[in-house]
Amino acid sequence: MTRKNDIDTATGERLYRMLRLIRRVEEEVGRIYPSDRIKSPVHLSIGQESVAVGVCDPLRPDDVVSATYRSHAGYLAKGGDLRAMFAELYGKATGNAGGKAGSMHLVDMAHNVLGSSAVVGTTVPIALGYAFAIKQRKEDRVVVAFFGDGATEEGVFHESLNFASLKKLPVLFVCENNHFAIHQPLNKRWATDQICARVETYGIPAERITDANTETIRDCTQEALANIRSGQGPAFLECLTWRWREHVGPGEDYDAGFRDRSALEAWQEKDEVERMGAALDGASRSRIDAEIEAEIADAIEFAERSPFPEGKELYAHVYAE
Ligand SMILES: Cc1ncc(C[n+]2csc(CCOP(=O)(O)OP(=O)(O)O)c2C)c(N)n1
C-alpha cells in the first residue's frame, strides 16, 4: 500500500533526524570496524532505516520494542542510549551489558528496548510474553516485535501469531522484508510471497508497505496502534526494504553473485534519508546534521576512553545468584 499524509515541519525534522542519526551511526560503525576496536560482529541496517523510524516515531515512551541481531536501528529509533551502544560494541564496561554482549544483543530497559538475540525468530515469542504480561496487568502499552523475512519461516513465528491472536495481545508484528536471508532470496524459500495472506489466516489484520516511505509506515503504524490499544488484538506490517551492505560486516556483497547492484541502485534512488532531508529547509538540515555529528563523536570518544570490564566480570551473570 502507498499513502501519504502531510506532516508538519517539526515531525519532518524529527523523522529526518532519526533517519540520519541511524545512517551516520552505522556508517561510523562500518568505518571503525576494520580497526578491530569494535569487538563484536555487526549487522548493519543501512538502507532499511525508514522501517524502524516510521514504526517507532508514534510509540509512547513506555511502549516496548524487540529487535533482532540487526538491532541498531530499532534500538536508536526507540531512544536507546548512543554512548552505551558504542561502548557495548567496543566491549567496554560502560556498555549496555557491561561490554559482554555486543552489537547483536543490545538492550536498554530504561527506554523499553528488550534485549535482542542472534537466534533467528527467538525474539518474537519473547516480545509476545511481554505483551501477555502487559495484558495480564491491564496496562495500556504495546510491544513491537521487529524481525526479518527469514524469521517468518520459523515454526515459533506461527505459534506466536496464533497465541497473540487467540489472547488478543497488544503486539505489533513488523516484518522487515529485505528480500534475503543471508544469501537466499525469497523466491528460493517461499512458495508464494503472500506473507500478509498467510498472517491473515490467524485473524490478524496485515498490511504490506511496498515503497519504504517513512510517512506511510508511520501512518500505518498509527492506525495499527489505535486498533491494538482499543483491545482489538495484534496487527502485522510487512515493510519491503533493502539491505545495502553485506549480511554481516561493513562491506558489500554484490560480487558474490546472488544479487544485483542494479537492485541496490533502484532502492538508493528512493533513499529515505535523502528524500526526507531534501524536504527540509537547508539551514535546518545543516543544523541537524551538525548536531548528529557532534553526538556521534561524543559517543565514540566515550567508548574509546571507557575501561574494559575487569577479569572477574567473566564469572558474573553466568549463574543465577
Ligand atoms: C535459528 C537460526 N537459524 C539459522 C541462523 C543463521 N542465520 C543468521 S541470520 C540468518 C538470516 C535471517 O534472515 P532474516 O530473518 O530475513 O533477517 P535479516 O538478516 O535479513 O535482517 C540466518 C539463517 C540463526 N542465527 N538462527
The ligand as an SDF file (V2000), in Angstrom:
LIG
                    3D

 26 27  0  0  0  0  0  0  0  0999 V2000
   17.5130  -20.4320   14.3770 C   0  0  0  0  0  0  0  0  0  0  0  0
   18.5900  -19.8900   13.4510 C   0  0  0  0  0  0  0  0  0  0  0  0
   18.7520  -20.4520   12.2380 N   0  0  0  0  0  0  0  0  0  0  0  0
   19.7140  -20.0050   11.4130 C   0  0  0  0  0  0  0  0  0  0  0  0
   20.5360  -18.9670   11.8090 C   0  0  0  0  0  0  0  0  0  0  0  0
   21.5880  -18.4430   10.8590 C   0  0  0  0  0  0  0  0  0  0  0  0
   21.1550  -17.1380   10.3540 N   0  0  0  0  0  0  0  0  0  0  0  0
   21.6170  -15.9970   10.8730 C   0  0  0  0  0  0  0  0  0  0  0  0
   20.9470  -14.6650   10.1610 S   0  0  0  0  0  0  0  0  0  0  0  0
   20.0120  -15.5800    9.1190 C   0  0  0  0  0  0  0  0  0  0  0  0
   19.1160  -14.9310    8.0930 C   0  0  0  0  0  0  0  0  0  0  0  0
   17.9030  -14.3360    8.6810 C   0  0  0  0  0  0  0  0  0  0  0  0
   17.2820  -13.5270    7.7230 O   0  0  0  0  0  0  0  0  0  0  0  0
   16.1350  -12.5220    8.0900 P   0  0  0  0  0  0  0  0  0  0  0  0
   15.3140  -13.0920    9.2070 O   0  0  0  0  0  0  0  0  0  0  0  0
   15.4230  -12.1880    6.8480 O   0  0  0  0  0  0  0  0  0  0  0  0
   16.8700  -11.2510    8.7020 O   0  0  0  0  0  0  0  0  0  0  0  0
   17.9390  -10.2700    8.0520 P   0  0  0  0  0  0  0  0  0  0  0  0
   19.2970  -10.8200    8.3560 O   0  0  0  0  0  0  0  0  0  0  0  0
   17.6510  -10.1880    6.5950 O   0  0  0  0  0  0  0  0  0  0  0  0
   17.7310   -8.9860    8.7720 O   0  0  0  0  0  0  0  0  0  0  0  0
   20.2390  -16.9400    9.3350 C   0  0  0  0  0  0  0  0  0  0  0  0
   19.5780  -18.0250    8.5840 C   0  0  0  0  0  0  0  0  0  0  0  0
   20.3470  -18.4230   13.0940 C   0  0  0  0  0  0  0  0  0  0  0  0
   21.0970  -17.4110   13.5520 N   0  0  0  0  0  0  0  0  0  0  0  0
   19.3530  -18.8790   13.8980 N   0  0  0  0  0  0  0  0  0  0  0  0
  1  2  1  0
  2  3  1  0
  2 26  2  0
  3  4  2  0
  4  5  1  0
  5  6  1  0
  5 24  2  0
  6  7  1  0
  7  8  2  0
  7 22  1  0
  8  9  1  0
  9 10  1  0
 10 11  1  0
 10 22  2  0
 11 12  1  0
 12 13  1  0
 13 14  1  0
 14 15  2  0
 14 16  1  0
 14 17  1  0
 17 18  1  0
 18 19  2  0
 18 20  1  0
 18 21  1  0
 22 23  1  0
 24 25  1  0
 24 26  1  0
M  CHG  1   7   1
M  END
$$$$
